[in-house]
Amino acid sequence: GIELFNEIAEGRDIIPGDSAFKLHDTYGFPIDLTRLMARERGLEVDLEGFQREMEKQKRRARAAGNFRADKAISGEWVEMNGETESTFVGYDELETATRILAYRKSDDQASLILEKTPFYAESGGQVADTGIITRGDMVMKVRDVQKSDRGFIHVVDRLADDLSGEWQARVDRDRRREIKKHHTATHLVHEALRRVLGDHVAQKGSLVDENHLRFDFSHYEQMSQDQLDKVEQIVNAQIQRNIRKDEQREVPIREAKERGATMLFGEKYGEKVRVITFDPDYSMELCGGTHAEATGELGYFRFLSESSAAAGVRRIEAVAGQAADEFLRKEKNTMSAIKAVIGDNEDPASAIRSLLEERKNLKKLNTQLKHQQAADRLNQFIERAREIETGVLLVRGELPQADMDLLKQLGYEALEKRSEGTITVLGSRDQQAGKALVVATVTRDLIKQRGIKAGTLVREFGKKLGGGGGGQPDLATAGGSKPEKLDAVLEEAESFIKDLIDHNG
């Protein structure tokens, strides 16, 4: 290092800043040591140049730190014009000439950093832009854009063989236009919610894309339909006013606060902020996202849903612009289809309520008929009951298409009809669904005198059916995935019960 210093100092009046930095960075010379050695020779040191080099190193270190975490999976960055800053111009331009500053390639992903980019990187709840980067016939499609300290990272579908020279970066204009409409809609609905629900409403999160918006906000209960209608009405009134966007950049944050601009709780802001206003008396927010030039571009705003997102946080989803037009068109077509079925003279809501009530009554009647048919079958099984031991009667049979609720109900009825000396085993199967069900009942005298329990029976039956079972001593159920084994279960029930009786003595 001393040798290098002597070479640099030879014939000079001042030690250049980049040379002083090299002594510091490569040879470990503190800047104070370099200044001391220079004074001994009657020389000065370019401290401003030294500080500029130090700042460049800090930026490189920050960029390296940002990329370091994913180098192992995404490959190393290759710098092409590393000393140049990356700049976002997407507020004002959707297409720009640019150069590629850095690139990287891995097995499943290729990424670029551009000198100038019109592509918005995902942030503030707004999704990233998509589009293309072109030069001549070469096209790289931009699939995603993410922020980093080094600059916006553009995820592309491929890398050109030669990335040097000038490229055209072009945002998908149609998609950006619809994203802007939905982002502007979040500002309009935020203020409308505050006016309808109260000043306690504060944004807790959002998602904005070209197809819809999602907005989370603080509120203590579900919104009523009347409240939703009022909010929707207020937002659409602002859209019809066609309020021009007032965008101010680099506003001192203290000034923005004094104006009463809405700030998100927990969000970190710098000393200078961007303020988006749609009528100072309606909506003024700090925001880095993209917006419609006037509220009229939104066309129409429509709620899709309102739900709970977390304790004390509600969530709305809505559409505007082209998505709202498509939603309303589908809704109209649905209503036309309903009217074609029920008739134009009928009130749709009243007709649908009548149909639902009729359907409910038919289901109830169908259930009653199925139960009556099953009860008749149960009576037949009881009439054909077989005495397998002195004082022990076995009732068994299959009930087609019976679900577990019906089987259990018939089990209880079997206990009522044969309250002494009777074991009942009823089964059902659904071959298409691949399942079988069984219920077993045992009268209380056999539980007490013979030690036979329904749970013991169904555990054995469940094994044979490829499943399991359990329940109370007098009634238990089982199910399995082998409906083809149901016949064997019903057939072998007699021998199993006899063995159980013999075992119990």
KEFI-796773 format. One record per residue (C-alpha): x, y, z; residue in three letters; residue number from 0. Coordinates in steps of 0.1 Angstrom, whole numbers, padded with zeros to 4 digits. Example, Ala and Ser with C-alpha at 12.3 -4.5 7.8 and 13.67 -1.06 7.14 Angstrom:
# residues 2
{r {0123, -0045, 0078}, Ala, 0}
{r {0137, -0011, 0071}, Ser, 1}
//
This chain:
# residues 505
{r {0000, 0000, 0000}, Gly, 0}
{r {0029, 0024, 0008}, Ile, 1}
{r {0044, 0016, -0026}, Glu, 2}
{r {0011, 0024, -0043}, Leu, 3}
{r {0008, 0056, -0024}, Phe, 4}
{r {0043, 0067, -0034}, Asn, 5}
{r {0034, 0060, -0071}, Glu, 6}
{r {0001, 0080, -0068}, Ile, 7}
{r {0018, 0109, -0050}, Ala, 8}
{r {0047, 0112, -0076}, Glu, 9}
{r {0043, 0145, -0094}, Gly, 10}
{r {0009, 0154, -0080}, Arg, 11}
{r {-0005, 0182, -0058}, Asp, 12}
{r {-0036, 0162, -0048}, Ile, 13}
{r {-0044, 0125, -0041}, Ile, 14}
{r {-0074, 0116, -0063}, Pro, 15}
{r {-0105, 0104, -0044}, Gly, 16}
{r {-0107, 0071, -0063}, Asp, 17}
{r {-0070, 0064, -0054}, Ser, 18}
{r {-0077, 0072, -0017}, Ala, 19}
{r {-0106, 0048, -0019}, Phe, 20}
{r {-0085, 0021, -0034}, Lys, 21}
{r {-0060, 0024, -0006}, Leu, 22}
{r {-0088, 0021, 0019}, His, 23}
{r {-0108, -0007, 0002}, Asp, 24}
{r {-0079, -0028, -0011}, Thr, 25}
{r {-0050, -0022, 0013}, Tyr, 26}
{r {-0069, -0012, 0044}, Gly, 27}
{r {-0055, 0023, 0047}, Phe, 28}
{r {-0079, 0045, 0068}, Pro, 29}
{r {-0086, 0078, 0051}, Ile, 30}
{r {-0069, 0096, 0081}, Asp, 31}
{r {-0037, 0077, 0074}, Leu, 32}
{r {-0038, 0087, 0038}, Thr, 33}
{r {-0043, 0123, 0047}, Arg, 34}
{r {-0014, 0122, 0072}, Leu, 35}
{r {0010, 0107, 0046}, Met, 36}
{r {-0002, 0133, 0021}, Ala, 37}
{r {0004, 0162, 0045}, Arg, 38}
{r {0039, 0149, 0051}, Glu, 39}
{r {0045, 0154, 0014}, Arg, 40}
{r {0026, 0187, 0013}, Gly, 41}
{r {-0003, 0172, -0006}, Leu, 42}
{r {-0041, 0174, -0003}, Glu, 43}
{r {-0066, 0145, -0006}, Val, 44}
{r {-0098, 0148, -0027}, Asp, 45}
{r {-0122, 0139, 0002}, Leu, 46}
{r {-0154, 0146, -0019}, Glu, 47}
{r {-0142, 0121, -0045}, Gly, 48}
{r {-0134, 0096, -0018}, Phe, 49}
{r {-0169, 0100, -0003}, Gln, 50}
{r {-0185, 0094, -0037}, Arg, 51}
{r {-0166, 0062, -0040}, Glu, 52}
{r {-0177, 0051, -0005}, Met, 53}
{r {-0214, 0058, -0014}, Glu, 54}
{r {-0210, 0037, -0045}, Lys, 55}
{r {-0197, 0008, -0025}, Gln, 56}
{r {-0225, 0011, 0000}, Lys, 57}
{r {-0251, 0009, -0028}, Arg, 58}
{r {-0233, -0022, -0042}, Arg, 59}
{r {-0233, -0037, -0007}, Ala, 60}
{r {-0270, -0030, -0003}, Arg, 61}
{r {-0278, -0046, -0037}, Ala, 62}
{r {-0256, -0076, -0029}, Ala, 63}
{r {-0274, -0080, 0005}, Gly, 64}
{r {-0308, -0078, -0012}, Asn, 65}
{r {-0298, -0105, -0038}, Phe, 66}
{r {-0278, -0127, -0015}, Arg, 67}
{r {-0307, -0145, 0000}, Ala, 68}
{r {-0319, -0160, -0033}, Asp, 69}
{r {-0285, -0164, -0051}, Lys, 70}
{r {-0285, -0201, -0042}, Ala, 71}
{r {-0318, -0208, -0060}, Ile, 72}
{r {-0318, -0180, -0086}, Ser, 73}
{r {-0283, -0178, -0098}, Gly, 74}
{r {-0258, -0149, -0097}, Glu, 75}
{r {-0265, -0114, -0110}, Trp, 76}
{r {-0243, -0104, -0140}, Val, 77}
{r {-0237, -0066, -0141}, Glu, 78}
{r {-0237, -0049, -0175}, Met, 79}
{r {-0239, -0012, -0165}, Asn, 80}
{r {-0236, -0015, -0128}, Gly, 81}
{r {-0227, 0021, -0120}, Glu, 82}
{r {-0260, 0034, -0135}, Thr, 83}
{r {-0290, 0040, -0113}, Glu, 84}
{r {-0323, 0023, -0122}, Ser, 85}
{r {-0352, 0047, -0126}, Thr, 86}
{r {-0390, 0042, -0126}, Phe, 87}
{r {-0408, 0063, -0152}, Val, 88}
{r {-0441, 0044, -0152}, Gly, 89}
{r {-0462, 0073, -0138}, Tyr, 90}
{r {-0457, 0092, -0169}, Asp, 91}
{r {-0447, 0067, -0196}, Glu, 92}
{r {-0460, 0032, -0206}, Leu, 93}
{r {-0432, 0028, -0231}, Glu, 94}
{r {-0396, 0039, -0230}, Thr, 95}
{r {-0362, 0032, -0245}, Ala, 96}
{r {-0338, 0016, -0220}, Thr, 97}
{r {-0307, -0004, -0213}, Arg, 98}
{r {-0303, -0036, -0193}, Ile, 99}
{r {-0282, -0030, -0162}, Leu, 100}
{r {-0280, -0066, -0149}, Ala, 101}
{r {-0295, -0100, -0155}, Tyr, 102}
{r {-0295, -0135, -0140}, Arg, 103}
{r {-0306, -0169, -0151}, Lys, 104}
{r {-0316, -0200, -0132}, Ser, 105}
{r {-0332, -0233, -0142}, Asp, 106}
{r {-0368, -0219, -0139}, Asp, 107}
{r {-0365, -0181, -0140}, Gln, 108}
{r {-0348, -0153, -0158}, Ala, 109}
{r {-0347, -0117, -0144}, Ser, 110}
{r {-0336, -0083, -0156}, Leu, 111}
{r {-0329, -0049, -0141}, Ile, 112}
{r {-0335, -0019, -0165}, Leu, 113}
{r {-0319, 0015, -0166}, Glu, 114}
{r {-0354, 0030, -0170}, Lys, 115}
{r {-0386, 0011, -0165}, Thr, 116}
{r {-0422, 0019, -0171}, Pro, 117}
{r {-0433, -0013, -0153}, Phe, 118}
{r {-0449, -0009, -0119}, Tyr, 119}
{r {-0435, -0033, -0093}, Ala, 120}
{r {-0459, -0050, -0069}, Glu, 121}
{r {-0464, -0029, -0038}, Ser, 122}
{r {-0491, -0011, -0018}, Gly, 123}
{r {-0516, -0039, -0026}, Gly, 124}
{r {-0513, -0032, -0064}, Gln, 125}
{r {-0501, -0061, -0086}, Val, 126}
{r {-0472, -0057, -0109}, Ala, 127}
{r {-0475, -0047, -0145}, Asp, 128}
{r {-0469, -0071, -0174}, Thr, 129}
{r {-0458, -0064, -0209}, Gly, 130}
{r {-0428, -0069, -0232}, Ile, 131}
{r {-0392, -0058, -0237}, Ile, 132}
{r {-0382, -0057, -0274}, Thr, 133}
{r {-0354, -0050, -0298}, Arg, 134}
{r {-0361, -0057, -0334}, Gly, 135}
{r {-0377, -0092, -0337}, Asp, 136}
{r {-0365, -0102, -0302}, Met, 137}
{r {-0393, -0102, -0276}, Val, 138}
{r {-0389, -0109, -0238}, Met, 139}
{r {-0423, -0111, -0220}, Lys, 140}
{r {-0424, -0095, -0186}, Val, 141}
{r {-0444, -0118, -0163}, Arg, 142}
{r {-0438, -0101, -0129}, Asp, 143}
{r {-0420, -0071, -0114}, Val, 144}
{r {-0407, -0070, -0078}, Gln, 145}
{r {-0389, -0042, -0058}, Lys, 146}
{r {-0353, -0044, -0046}, Ser, 147}
{r {-0327, -0020, -0034}, Asp, 148}
{r {-0308, -0023, -0066}, Arg, 149}
{r {-0339, -0016, -0088}, Gly, 150}
{r {-0370, -0032, -0100}, Phe, 151}
{r {-0365, -0069, -0108}, Ile, 152}
{r {-0383, -0079, -0140}, His, 153}
{r {-0391, -0116, -0143}, Val, 154}
{r {-0391, -0125, -0180}, Val, 155}
{r {-0400, -0157, -0199}, Asp, 156}
{r {-0366, -0159, -0216}, Arg, 157}
{r {-0332, -0141, -0220}, Leu, 158}
{r {-0320, -0129, -0254}, Ala, 159}
{r {-0286, -0141, -0265}, Asp, 160}
{r {-0273, -0105, -0267}, Asp, 161}
{r {-0286, -0082, -0240}, Leu, 162}
{r {-0265, -0052, -0249}, Ser, 163}
{r {-0277, -0020, -0266}, Gly, 164}
{r {-0310, -0002, -0264}, Glu, 165}
{r {-0343, -0020, -0258}, Trp, 166}
{r {-0380, -0008, -0258}, Gln, 167}
{r {-0399, -0016, -0226}, Ala, 168}
{r {-0436, -0016, -0231}, Arg, 169}
{r {-0464, -0020, -0205}, Val, 170}
{r {-0496, -0039, -0213}, Asp, 171}
{r {-0518, -0007, -0216}, Arg, 172}
{r {-0552, -0024, -0214}, Asp, 173}
{r {-0543, -0043, -0183}, Arg, 174}
{r {-0527, -0012, -0166}, Arg, 175}
{r {-0558, 0008, -0174}, Arg, 176}
{r {-0581, -0016, -0156}, Glu, 177}
{r {-0557, -0019, -0126}, Ile, 178}
{r {-0557, 0019, -0123}, Lys, 179}
{r {-0595, 0020, -0122}, Lys, 180}
{r {-0596, -0005, -0094}, His, 181}
{r {-0569, 0013, -0074}, His, 182}
{r {-0588, 0046, -0077}, Thr, 183}
{r {-0619, 0027, -0066}, Ala, 184}
{r {-0602, 0017, -0033}, Thr, 185}
{r {-0596, 0054, -0025}, His, 186}
{r {-0632, 0063, -0033}, Leu, 187}
{r {-0647, 0034, -0013}, Val, 188}
{r {-0624, 0041, 0016}, His, 189}
{r {-0639, 0075, 0021}, Glu, 190}
{r {-0674, 0062, 0014}, Ala, 191}
{r {-0670, 0036, 0042}, Leu, 192}
{r {-0659, 0063, 0066}, Arg, 193}
{r {-0689, 0084, 0058}, Arg, 194}
{r {-0714, 0055, 0062}, Val, 195}
{r {-0698, 0036, 0091}, Leu, 196}
{r {-0678, 0062, 0110}, Gly, 197}
{r {-0643, 0077, 0114}, Asp, 198}
{r {-0630, 0045, 0131}, His, 199}
{r {-0628, 0029, 0096}, Val, 200}
{r {-0591, 0025, 0086}, Ala, 201}
{r {-0575, 0006, 0058}, Gln, 202}
{r {-0560, -0027, 0070}, Lys, 203}
{r {-0549, -0041, 0036}, Gly, 204}
{r {-0558, -0043, 0000}, Ser, 205}
{r {-0553, -0062, -0033}, Leu, 206}
{r {-0558, -0044, -0066}, Val, 207}
{r {-0556, -0061, -0100}, Asp, 208}
{r {-0573, -0058, -0134}, Glu, 209}
{r {-0603, -0080, -0125}, Asn, 210}
{r {-0613, -0068, -0090}, His, 211}
{r {-0603, -0051, -0058}, Leu, 212}
{r {-0602, -0064, -0022}, Arg, 213}
{r {-0602, -0039, 0006}, Phe, 214}
{r {-0598, -0048, 0043}, Asp, 215}
{r {-0608, -0022, 0069}, Phe, 216}
{r {-0614, -0019, 0107}, Ser, 217}
{r {-0650, -0024, 0117}, His, 218}
{r {-0667, -0043, 0145}, Tyr, 219}
{r {-0697, -0059, 0128}, Glu, 220}
{r {-0710, -0072, 0095}, Gln, 221}
{r {-0723, -0045, 0072}, Met, 222}
{r {-0760, -0045, 0065}, Ser, 223}
{r {-0773, -0045, 0030}, Gln, 224}
{r {-0786, -0009, 0035}, Asp, 225}
{r {-0751, 0002, 0044}, Gln, 226}
{r {-0736, -0016, 0014}, Leu, 227}
{r {-0761, 0001, -0008}, Asp, 228}
{r {-0753, 0036, 0006}, Lys, 229}
{r {-0715, 0031, 0002}, Val, 230}
{r {-0721, 0019, -0034}, Glu, 231}
{r {-0743, 0049, -0041}, Gln, 232}
{r {-0717, 0073, -0027}, Ile, 233}
{r {-0688, 0058, -0048}, Val, 234}
{r {-0709, 0059, -0080}, Asn, 235}
{r {-0719, 0095, -0073}, Ala, 236}
{r {-0682, 0104, -0073}, Gln, 237}
{r {-0676, 0085, -0105}, Ile, 238}
{r {-0704, 0104, -0122}, Gln, 239}
{r {-0688, 0137, -0111}, Arg, 240}
{r {-0658, 0127, -0132}, Asn, 241}
{r {-0634, 0143, -0107}, Ile, 242}
{r {-0599, 0149, -0121}, Arg, 243}
{r {-0570, 0134, -0104}, Lys, 244}
{r {-0547, 0158, -0086}, Asp, 245}
{r {-0512, 0142, -0083}, Glu, 246}
{r {-0485, 0159, -0064}, Gln, 247}
{r {-0450, 0144, -0059}, Arg, 248}
{r {-0422, 0151, -0036}, Glu, 249}
{r {-0445, 0168, -0010}, Val, 250}
{r {-0429, 0173, 0024}, Pro, 251}
{r {-0447, 0148, 0047}, Ile, 252}
{r {-0453, 0175, 0073}, Arg, 253}
{r {-0472, 0195, 0047}, Glu, 254}
{r {-0492, 0164, 0036}, Ala, 255}
{r {-0502, 0159, 0073}, Lys, 256}
{r {-0513, 0195, 0076}, Glu, 257}
{r {-0535, 0191, 0046}, Arg, 258}
{r {-0552, 0162, 0062}, Gly, 259}
{r {-0540, 0135, 0038}, Ala, 260}
{r {-0550, 0100, 0048}, Thr, 261}
{r {-0521, 0079, 0059}, Met, 262}
{r {-0520, 0041, 0065}, Leu, 263}
{r {-0513, 0031, 0100}, Phe, 264}
{r {-0480, 0012, 0103}, Gly, 265}
{r {-0468, 0023, 0068}, Glu, 266}
{r {-0433, 0038, 0066}, Lys, 267}
{r {-0431, 0071, 0048}, Tyr, 268}
{r {-0401, 0091, 0038}, Gly, 269}
{r {-0395, 0129, 0041}, Glu, 270}
{r {-0411, 0134, 0007}, Lys, 271}
{r {-0444, 0117, -0003}, Val, 272}
{r {-0468, 0114, -0032}, Arg, 273}
{r {-0503, 0127, -0026}, Val, 274}
{r {-0533, 0116, -0047}, Ile, 275}
{r {-0564, 0137, -0045}, Thr, 276}
{r {-0599, 0133, -0060}, Phe, 277}
{r {-0615, 0165, -0047}, Asp, 278}
{r {-0598, 0178, -0015}, Pro, 279}
{r {-0632, 0176, 0002}, Asp, 280}
{r {-0636, 0139, -0006}, Tyr, 281}
{r {-0604, 0119, -0010}, Ser, 282}
{r {-0568, 0128, -0003}, Met, 283}
{r {-0543, 0099, 0004}, Glu, 284}
{r {-0506, 0092, 0004}, Leu, 285}
{r {-0501, 0066, -0023}, Cys, 286}
{r {-0475, 0052, -0046}, Gly, 287}
{r {-0498, 0034, -0069}, Gly, 288}
{r {-0512, 0042, -0104}, Thr, 289}
{r {-0546, 0059, -0108}, His, 290}
{r {-0572, 0068, -0133}, Ala, 291}
{r {-0569, 0104, -0147}, Glu, 292}
{r {-0605, 0111, -0137}, Ala, 293}
{r {-0631, 0091, -0117}, Thr, 294}
{r {-0654, 0089, -0147}, Gly, 295}
{r {-0630, 0063, -0162}, Glu, 296}
{r {-0642, 0038, -0136}, Leu, 297}
{r {-0676, 0037, -0153}, Gly, 298}
{r {-0694, 0019, -0125}, Tyr, 299}
{r {-0686, 0004, -0091}, Phe, 300}
{r {-0703, -0027, -0078}, Arg, 301}
{r {-0698, -0048, -0046}, Phe, 302}
{r {-0693, -0085, -0050}, Leu, 303}
{r {-0691, -0095, -0013}, Ser, 304}
{r {-0686, -0085, 0023}, Glu, 305}
{r {-0671, -0108, 0049}, Ser, 306}
{r {-0649, -0111, 0080}, Ser, 307}
{r {-0612, -0110, 0074}, Ala, 308}
{r {-0601, -0112, 0111}, Ala, 309}
{r {-0612, -0101, 0145}, Ala, 310}
{r {-0624, -0065, 0141}, Gly, 311}
{r {-0616, -0064, 0104}, Val, 312}
{r {-0641, -0067, 0076}, Arg, 313}
{r {-0633, -0074, 0039}, Arg, 314}
{r {-0651, -0061, 0008}, Ile, 315}
{r {-0646, -0073, -0028}, Glu, 316}
{r {-0658, -0052, -0057}, Ala, 317}
{r {-0654, -0045, -0094}, Val, 318}
{r {-0651, -0014, -0115}, Ala, 319}
{r {-0645, -0005, -0152}, Gly, 320}
{r {-0645, -0034, -0177}, Gln, 321}
{r {-0649, -0060, -0149}, Ala, 322}
{r {-0680, -0042, -0136}, Ala, 323}
{r {-0695, -0040, -0171}, Asp, 324}
{r {-0689, -0078, -0176}, Glu, 325}
{r {-0704, -0085, -0141}, Phe, 326}
{r {-0735, -0065, -0148}, Leu, 327}
{r {-0739, -0081, -0182}, Arg, 328}
{r {-0738, -0116, -0167}, Lys, 329}
{r {-0762, -0105, -0140}, Glu, 330}
{r {-0786, -0092, -0167}, Lys, 331}
{r {-0783, -0125, -0187}, Asn, 332}
{r {-0790, -0145, -0155}, Thr, 333}
{r {-0821, -0124, -0148}, Met, 334}
{r {-0833, -0128, -0184}, Ser, 335}
{r {-0829, -0166, -0181}, Ala, 336}
{r {-0849, -0166, -0148}, Ile, 337}
{r {-0877, -0146, -0164}, Lys, 338}
{r {-0878, -0169, -0194}, Ala, 339}
{r {-0885, -0198, -0170}, Val, 340}
{r {-0909, -0181, -0145}, Ile, 341}
{r {-0925, -0156, -0170}, Gly, 342}
{r {-0921, -0118, -0174}, Asp, 343}
{r {-0953, -0111, -0153}, Asn, 344}
{r {-0940, -0128, -0122}, Glu, 345}
{r {-0919, -0111, -0096}, Asp, 346}
{r {-0886, -0130, -0097}, Pro, 347}
{r {-0879, -0129, -0060}, Ala, 348}
{r {-0914, -0140, -0051}, Ser, 349}
{r {-0914, -0168, -0077}, Ala, 350}
{r {-0880, -0181, -0065}, Ile, 351}
{r {-0892, -0181, -0029}, Arg, 352}
{r {-0923, -0201, -0039}, Ser, 353}
{r {-0901, -0226, -0058}, Leu, 354}
{r {-0877, -0230, -0029}, Leu, 355}
{r {-0906, -0235, -0005}, Glu, 356}
{r {-0922, -0261, -0028}, Glu, 357}
{r {-0888, -0278, -0032}, Arg, 358}
{r {-0885, -0279, 0006}, Lys, 359}
{r {-0919, -0294, 0010}, Asn, 360}
{r {-0912, -0320, -0017}, Leu, 361}
{r {-0879, -0330, 0000}, Lys, 362}
{r {-0898, -0333, 0033}, Lys, 363}
{r {-0924, -0355, 0016}, Leu, 364}
{r {-0898, -0376, -0001}, Asn, 365}
{r {-0881, -0381, 0033}, Thr, 366}
{r {-0913, -0392, 0048}, Gln, 367}
{r {-0920, -0416, 0020}, Leu, 368}
{r {-0885, -0431, 0022}, Lys, 369}
{r {-0890, -0435, 0059}, His, 370}
{r {-0924, -0452, 0055}, Gln, 371}
{r {-0910, -0476, 0029}, Gln, 372}
{r {-0880, -0484, 0052}, Ala, 373}
{r {-0903, -0489, 0082}, Ala, 374}
{r {-0924, -0513, 0061}, Asp, 375}
{r {-0892, -0532, 0053}, Arg, 376}
{r {-0882, -0533, 0090}, Leu, 377}
{r {-0916, -0548, 0098}, Asn, 378}
{r {-0909, -0575, 0072}, Gln, 379}
{r {-0875, -0582, 0087}, Phe, 380}
{r {-0891, -0585, 0122}, Ile, 381}
{r {-0917, -0609, 0109}, Glu, 382}
{r {-0889, -0631, 0094}, Arg, 383}
{r {-0867, -0628, 0125}, Ala, 384}
{r {-0848, -0660, 0135}, Arg, 385}
{r {-0843, -0673, 0170}, Glu, 386}
{r {-0805, -0681, 0171}, Ile, 387}
{r {-0804, -0690, 0208}, Glu, 388}
{r {-0831, -0696, 0234}, Thr, 389}
{r {-0845, -0662, 0241}, Gly, 390}
{r {-0824, -0644, 0215}, Val, 391}
{r {-0841, -0632, 0183}, Leu, 392}
{r {-0820, -0619, 0153}, Leu, 393}
{r {-0836, -0593, 0130}, Val, 394}
{r {-0815, -0584, 0100}, Arg, 395}
{r {-0817, -0570, 0065}, Gly, 396}
{r {-0806, -0544, 0039}, Glu, 397}
{r {-0824, -0511, 0033}, Leu, 398}
{r {-0815, -0498, -0001}, Pro, 399}
{r {-0804, -0461, -0003}, Gln, 400}
{r {-0808, -0455, 0034}, Ala, 401}
{r {-0784, -0429, 0049}, Asp, 402}
{r {-0769, -0432, 0084}, Met, 403}
{r {-0796, -0409, 0099}, Asp, 404}
{r {-0824, -0431, 0085}, Leu, 405}
{r {-0806, -0463, 0097}, Leu, 406}
{r {-0802, -0449, 0132}, Lys, 407}
{r {-0839, -0438, 0133}, Gln, 408}
{r {-0850, -0474, 0123}, Leu, 409}
{r {-0826, -0488, 0149}, Gly, 410}
{r {-0844, -0469, 0176}, Tyr, 411}
{r {-0878, -0479, 0162}, Glu, 412}
{r {-0866, -0516, 0162}, Ala, 413}
{r {-0858, -0512, 0200}, Leu, 414}
{r {-0893, -0499, 0205}, Glu, 415}
{r {-0910, -0526, 0185}, Lys, 416}
{r {-0890, -0554, 0200}, Arg, 417}
{r {-0879, -0543, 0235}, Ser, 418}
{r {-0868, -0577, 0248}, Glu, 419}
{r {-0846, -0606, 0236}, Gly, 420}
{r {-0838, -0590, 0202}, Thr, 421}
{r {-0807, -0581, 0183}, Ile, 422}
{r {-0812, -0560, 0151}, Thr, 423}
{r {-0786, -0556, 0123}, Val, 424}
{r {-0796, -0533, 0094}, Leu, 425}
{r {-0773, -0524, 0065}, Gly, 426}
{r {-0772, -0501, 0035}, Ser, 427}
{r {-0748, -0496, 0006}, Arg, 428}
{r {-0739, -0471, -0021}, Asp, 429}
{r {-0720, -0491, -0047}, Gln, 430}
{r {-0712, -0460, -0068}, Gln, 431}
{r {-0698, -0440, -0039}, Ala, 432}
{r {-0680, -0471, -0026}, Gly, 433}
{r {-0694, -0472, 0009}, Lys, 434}
{r {-0714, -0494, 0032}, Ala, 435}
{r {-0733, -0485, 0065}, Leu, 436}
{r {-0745, -0507, 0094}, Val, 437}
{r {-0765, -0501, 0125}, Val, 438}
{r {-0768, -0527, 0153}, Ala, 439}
{r {-0792, -0526, 0183}, Thr, 440}
{r {-0794, -0548, 0214}, Val, 441}
{r {-0823, -0548, 0239}, Thr, 442}
{r {-0813, -0540, 0275}, Arg, 443}
{r {-0821, -0575, 0289}, Asp, 444}
{r {-0796, -0591, 0265}, Leu, 445}
{r {-0770, -0565, 0275}, Ile, 446}
{r {-0775, -0573, 0311}, Lys, 447}
{r {-0780, -0611, 0310}, Gln, 448}
{r {-0759, -0621, 0280}, Arg, 449}
{r {-0732, -0593, 0280}, Gly, 450}
{r {-0739, -0585, 0244}, Ile, 451}
{r {-0732, -0549, 0234}, Lys, 452}
{r {-0740, -0532, 0201}, Ala, 453}
{r {-0705, -0515, 0200}, Gly, 454}
{r {-0688, -0549, 0201}, Thr, 455}
{r {-0709, -0561, 0171}, Leu, 456}
{r {-0703, -0530, 0149}, Val, 457}
{r {-0665, -0531, 0155}, Arg, 458}
{r {-0664, -0565, 0140}, Glu, 459}
{r {-0688, -0555, 0112}, Phe, 460}
{r {-0668, -0524, 0105}, Gly, 461}
{r {-0636, -0544, 0100}, Lys, 462}
{r {-0652, -0566, 0075}, Lys, 463}
{r {-0665, -0535, 0056}, Leu, 464}
{r {-0630, -0520, 0055}, Gly, 465}
{r {-0637, -0493, 0081}, Gly, 466}
{r {-0647, -0491, 0118}, Gly, 467}
{r {-0675, -0483, 0142}, Gly, 468}
{r {-0687, -0476, 0177}, Gly, 469}
{r {-0715, -0463, 0198}, Gly, 470}
{r {-0736, -0471, 0229}, Gln, 471}
{r {-0743, -0506, 0243}, Pro, 472}
{r {-0779, -0505, 0229}, Asp, 473}
{r {-0772, -0488, 0195}, Leu, 474}
{r {-0740, -0484, 0175}, Ala, 475}
{r {-0731, -0477, 0139}, Thr, 476}
{r {-0703, -0487, 0115}, Ala, 477}
{r {-0692, -0478, 0080}, Gly, 478}
{r {-0666, -0489, 0055}, Gly, 479}
{r {-0653, -0487, 0019}, Ser, 480}
{r {-0662, -0522, 0008}, Lys, 481}
{r {-0699, -0523, 0000}, Pro, 482}
{r {-0695, -0557, -0017}, Glu, 483}
{r {-0689, -0572, 0018}, Lys, 484}
{r {-0723, -0562, 0032}, Leu, 485}
{r {-0740, -0595, 0022}, Asp, 486}
{r {-0713, -0614, 0041}, Ala, 487}
{r {-0717, -0592, 0072}, Val, 488}
{r {-0754, -0598, 0074}, Leu, 489}
{r {-0750, -0635, 0067}, Glu, 490}
{r {-0722, -0640, 0092}, Glu, 491}
{r {-0739, -0619, 0120}, Ala, 492}
{r {-0757, -0650, 0133}, Glu, 493}
{r {-0725, -0671, 0138}, Ser, 494}
{r {-0706, -0642, 0153}, Phe, 495}
{r {-0734, -0635, 0179}, Ile, 496}
{r {-0735, -0672, 0188}, Lys, 497}
{r {-0698, -0672, 0194}, Asp, 498}
{r {-0701, -0641, 0215}, Leu, 499}
{r {-0728, -0657, 0236}, Ile, 500}
{r {-0708, -0688, 0241}, Asp, 501}
{r {-0677, -0667, 0251}, His, 502}
{r {-0697, -0648, 0276}, Asn, 503}
{r {-0711, -0680, 0291}, Gly, 504}
//
